[in-house]
Every structure is written in C-alpha cells, then in structure tokens.
C-alpha cells in the first residue's frame, strides 16, 4: 500500500475558463527546468574583435575560485554581463511540475518607481514549482528504480513525493522533487503568455495537495504535522518487507 491507495481522487480538473489565466497551487504545468551541477559550467564568451558587438568566441569549463570577481570585459549584445557576473551553461528540459506557490504580493503603484530605477525584477509575477521526474518502468528505462519508488510511495523520503500517472498528464508514474524548487514565469510580460510555461487543466486534489504541502513544511523544519504523520504510519506499516529500511 502507498499514498495512492489512501488518496482518491488524486487529481482534479480546474475550470476550463480560468486554468490558463490564473496559476493555482497544486496545478500541474510544464516549464523549463535546468539540471543543476555541484560544480557549474561557465561559458567564457568574448567578441572576435573590439568592433564586433555579439559573442563569437566561447569556451566551456568548470567554475573555479577565480570566477564571480570583477573582470574587465567588453559588453556583449543580448547578454549584458556585469563585472562580477558569469554566464552559466547547463542542460535543461521542458518537464512537468507542480505549482506550490502563486499569487505573489504585487503593488501596482510600485511598478512606475521600479521601472524608473531599472529594478523591475524586484516585483515579479512568478510562481514556485517542484519539477517532476519519471519512475523507472517498462516504457521508461531511466528514472527512479522500483525499490526507491516503493519507499517514496510510503513517504520514506522527505524530499520526494509520488505522483501516479493515472488520470494525469504524465506519460508514466513520476516523483516530485521537493529539493529542486524552481521559479517559473507564466507571463513574459503582463498579459503575454510565456513560451517557457504551459498550464494544464489538471491539479492535485485537496487531499493530495495537503500531503505534499505537509512534506514541504517538514522539509523546511516543521516538527509537528499530525495529518501527515498519520498517513505515514499507515503506508509504512504496509510497506513490503523487501522495501523496508534496514534498522
């Protein structure tokens, strides 16, 4: 037994007329997610000549302690790197994710001031999401192996949350990685949809969402989640002997 047997339904449908316009906590979306590395890859870029405004030469290398210090470099079109900034290069995917925070506080009267000061980034209409990665299966040879999935279904990992594929946009069972919270932008500018974010009509049910948010609170230091603890006790008791954690 796992949380799928305790939570029914696991997903719900959002209103057809609003799911694209209003991001909702628990909503399933697709967005661009980078693959973080312990040692980031720096892309050293430069002009081919002082008169060339675009980057025409580059070199990829691991980050060193000499990076992120003041460097004299000619400005490059479209990059706008500052003296203490570097250009990162990483793999990324357009992958499913769960919205865990939306409706950031925005004061319209601040927009003009921030625009004048060139600090529009201090007030953003973004959402926070946790990306979803596939579980190993017949149609998906990579991903989380069965032993891990059995323990994840029983809530044995505080940073992983199981997501069944049934009645969802997922092609196969998945795992939400709470340890890879990501900032996403549903809009490129007010009223203009971002190509990097795609809303779906599906969302976690209230029961599934409560479990996920309880796990997030535990990850952030909460030591008392009675509802979540009750669910954990039930699903862990039914965990197969082969999947139980050695004492």
C-alpha positions as CSV (number, residue, x, y, z in Angstrom):
1,X,0.0,0.0,0.0
2,X,1.1,3.6,-0.7
3,X,-0.5,7.0,-0.7
4,X,-2.3,6.2,-4.0
5,X,-4.5,3.7,-2.1
6,X,-5.2,6.3,0.6
7,X,-5.9,9.3,-1.6
8,X,-8.8,9.2,-4.0
9,X,-9.1,11.1,-6.2
10,X,-5.5,12.1,-6.6
11,X,-6.2,14.7,-9.3
12,X,-9.0,17.1,-10.2
13,X,-9.9,19.2,-13.2
14,X,-9.6,23.0,-12.9
15,X,-12.2,25.3,-14.5
16,X,-11.9,25.4,-18.3
17,X,-12.3,29.2,-18.4
18,X,-9.5,30.1,-15.9
19,X,-6.8,27.4,-15.7
20,X,-4.7,29.1,-18.4
21,X,-5.0,32.6,-16.9
22,X,-4.7,32.0,-13.2
23,X,-1.9,29.8,-11.8
24,X,-3.2,27.7,-8.9
25,X,-1.4,26.0,-6.1
26,X,-1.4,22.3,-6.9
27,X,-1.8,22.8,-10.6
28,X,0.3,20.7,-13.0
29,X,2.2,22.7,-15.6
30,X,5.2,22.2,-17.9
31,X,8.1,24.6,-17.7
32,X,11.8,24.8,-18.4
33,X,13.9,23.1,-15.6
34,X,17.6,23.3,-15.5
35,X,19.8,20.4,-14.4
36,X,21.9,21.8,-11.5
37,X,25.5,20.7,-11.1
38,X,27.7,20.7,-8.0
39,X,30.3,22.5,-10.0
40,X,28.6,24.8,-12.5
41,X,29.8,25.0,-16.1
42,X,30.9,28.5,-17.1
43,X,30.7,29.7,-20.6
44,X,33.5,32.1,-21.3
45,X,32.4,34.4,-24.1
46,X,34.1,37.2,-25.9
47,X,34.0,39.2,-29.1
48,X,36.1,38.2,-32.1
49,X,37.2,41.8,-32.3
50,X,36.5,45.1,-30.4
51,X,34.2,46.2,-33.2
52,X,32.0,43.1,-33.0
53,X,29.1,43.5,-30.6
54,X,28.0,39.9,-30.5
55,X,29.6,36.9,-28.8
56,X,31.5,35.0,-31.4
57,X,34.0,33.0,-29.3
58,X,33.3,30.9,-26.3
59,X,34.9,28.2,-24.1
60,X,33.1,25.8,-21.7
61,X,34.8,25.0,-18.4
62,X,34.1,24.1,-14.8
63,X,33.8,27.0,-12.4
64,X,36.9,28.0,-10.4
65,X,37.5,30.2,-7.4
66,X,38.7,32.9,-9.9
67,X,35.1,33.3,-11.1
68,X,32.5,35.8,-9.9
69,X,35.1,38.5,-9.2
70,X,35.4,41.8,-11.0
71,X,36.5,41.4,-14.6
72,X,37.1,43.9,-17.3
73,X,35.2,42.7,-20.4
74,X,33.7,44.4,-23.4
75,X,29.8,44.5,-23.4
76,X,28.2,41.8,-25.5
77,X,24.9,42.2,-27.2
78,X,21.9,40.3,-25.6
79,X,24.0,39.2,-22.5
80,X,24.6,42.4,-20.5
81,X,27.0,40.7,-18.1
82,X,28.2,42.8,-15.2
83,X,31.7,42.9,-13.8
84,X,31.0,40.2,-11.2
85,X,28.6,38.0,-13.3
86,X,29.3,34.8,-15.3
87,X,27.4,33.0,-18.0
88,X,26.2,29.6,-16.9
89,X,25.7,26.7,-19.3
90,X,23.5,23.7,-18.3
91,X,21.3,21.1,-19.7
92,X,17.6,21.7,-19.3
93,X,14.2,20.1,-20.1
94,X,10.7,21.2,-20.6
95,X,9.2,19.0,-18.0
96,X,6.1,18.7,-15.8
97,X,6.0,20.4,-12.5
98,X,3.6,21.2,-9.6
99,X,2.8,24.8,-8.6
100,X,3.5,25.1,-4.8
101,X,3.2,28.9,-4.5
102,X,1.4,31.5,-6.6
103,X,-0.2,34.9,-6.2
104,X,2.9,36.8,-5.1
105,X,2.2,40.2,-3.5
106,X,2.3,42.9,-6.2
107,X,1.6,46.6,-5.6
108,X,0.7,48.3,-8.9
109,X,1.8,51.7,-7.6
110,X,5.4,50.4,-7.3
111,X,5.7,49.5,-11.0
112,X,6.4,53.0,-12.2
113,X,9.1,53.6,-9.5
114,X,10.8,50.3,-10.1
115,X,10.8,50.9,-13.9
116,X,12.4,54.4,-13.4
117,X,15.1,52.8,-11.3
118,X,15.7,49.9,-13.6
119,X,14.7,47.4,-11.0
120,X,11.5,45.8,-12.3
121,X,12.9,42.4,-11.1
122,X,12.1,43.4,-7.5
123,X,8.4,42.8,-8.2
124,X,7.6,39.7,-10.3
125,X,4.5,37.8,-11.2
126,X,6.1,34.4,-10.8
127,X,5.2,31.0,-9.3
128,X,7.3,28.4,-7.5
129,X,7.2,24.9,-8.7
130,X,8.6,21.5,-7.9
131,X,9.7,19.5,-11.0
132,X,8.5,16.0,-11.7
133,X,10.9,13.2,-12.8
134,X,9.9,9.8,-14.1
135,X,10.0,6.5,-12.3
136,X,11.7,3.5,-13.9
137,X,9.3,1.3,-15.9
138,X,8.7,-0.7,-19.0
139,X,8.3,2.4,-21.1
140,X,10.8,4.5,-19.2
141,X,14.1,2.6,-18.5
142,X,15.6,5.6,-16.7
143,X,14.5,7.4,-13.6
144,X,13.8,6.2,-10.0
145,X,14.3,2.5,-9.5
146,X,11.5,0.3,-8.2
147,X,13.0,0.0,-4.6
148,X,13.2,3.8,-4.3
149,X,9.7,4.2,-5.7
150,X,8.2,1.7,-3.2
151,X,9.7,3.8,-0.4
152,X,8.7,7.0,-1.9
153,X,5.1,5.8,-2.1
154,X,5.4,5.1,1.6
155,X,6.7,8.7,2.2
156,X,10.1,7.4,3.4
157,X,12.0,10.3,1.7
158,X,11.2,13.8,2.9
159,X,12.3,15.3,-0.4
160,X,10.3,13.1,-2.8
161,X,6.5,12.8,-3.4
162,X,5.0,10.1,-5.6
163,X,2.7,11.0,-8.5
164,X,0.7,8.3,-10.2
165,X,0.2,8.5,-14.0
166,X,-3.5,7.5,-14.0
167,X,-5.9,10.4,-14.8
168,X,-3.0,12.8,-15.2
169,X,-0.9,14.5,-17.9
170,X,2.0,12.2,-17.0
171,X,3.1,9.5,-19.5
172,X,4.3,7.4,-16.6
173,X,4.5,7.4,-12.8
174,X,6.6,10.2,-11.5
175,X,8.2,11.8,-8.5
176,X,8.0,15.4,-7.5
177,X,11.4,16.6,-6.2
178,X,10.8,19.0,-3.4
179,X,14.6,19.6,-3.1
180,X,14.6,21.3,-6.6
181,X,12.2,24.1,-6.1
182,X,12.2,26.3,-9.2
183,X,11.0,29.8,-10.1
184,X,8.8,29.9,-13.2
185,X,7.2,32.7,-15.2
186,X,3.7,32.1,-16.6
187,X,3.8,35.5,-18.3
188,X,6.6,37.1,-20.3
189,X,5.1,40.5,-19.5
190,X,1.7,41.4,-18.1
191,X,-1.0,39.7,-20.2
192,X,1.5,38.0,-22.5
193,X,1.9,34.2,-22.1
194,X,5.5,33.0,-21.7
195,X,6.6,30.3,-24.1
196,X,8.6,28.7,-21.2
197,X,5.4,27.9,-19.2
198,X,2.4,25.7,-20.2
199,X,-0.5,25.3,-17.9
200,X,-2.6,22.1,-17.8
201,X,-6.1,21.7,-16.5
202,X,-5.1,19.0,-14.0
203,X,-4.2,19.7,-10.4
204,X,-3.7,17.7,-7.2
205,X,-6.8,17.0,-5.2
206,X,-7.1,18.8,-1.9
207,X,-6.1,15.7,0.0
208,X,-3.0,15.1,-2.2
209,X,-2.1,18.7,-2.1
210,X,-2.3,18.8,1.7
211,X,0.0,15.8,1.9
212,X,2.5,17.5,-0.5
213,X,2.4,20.8,1.4
214,X,2.9,18.9,4.7
215,X,6.0,17.3,3.3
216,X,7.3,20.8,2.2
217,X,6.7,22.1,5.7
218,X,8.7,19.2,7.2
219,X,11.5,19.8,4.7
220,X,11.6,23.4,5.9
221,X,11.8,22.5,9.6
222,X,8.3,21.8,10.8
223,X,8.4,19.1,13.5
224,X,4.6,18.6,14.0
225,X,2.4,17.6,11.1
226,X,-0.3,15.4,12.7
227,X,-2.2,14.6,9.5
228,X,0.9,13.7,7.6
229,X,2.2,11.6,10.5
230,X,-1.0,9.6,10.5
231,X,-0.7,8.9,6.7
232,X,3.0,7.9,7.1
233,X,2.1,5.5,9.9
234,X,-0.5,3.7,7.7
235,X,1.5,3.5,4.5
236,X,4.8,2.5,6.2
237,X,3.1,-0.3,8.1
238,X,2.0,-1.9,4.8
239,X,5.5,-1.4,3.1
240,X,6.7,-4.8,1.8
241,X,9.5,-6.4,3.8
242,X,11.8,-6.2,0.8
243,X,11.4,-2.4,0.7
244,X,11.7,-1.7,4.4
245,X,14.6,0.5,5.5
246,X,17.2,-1.6,7.4
247,X,17.4,-0.6,11.1
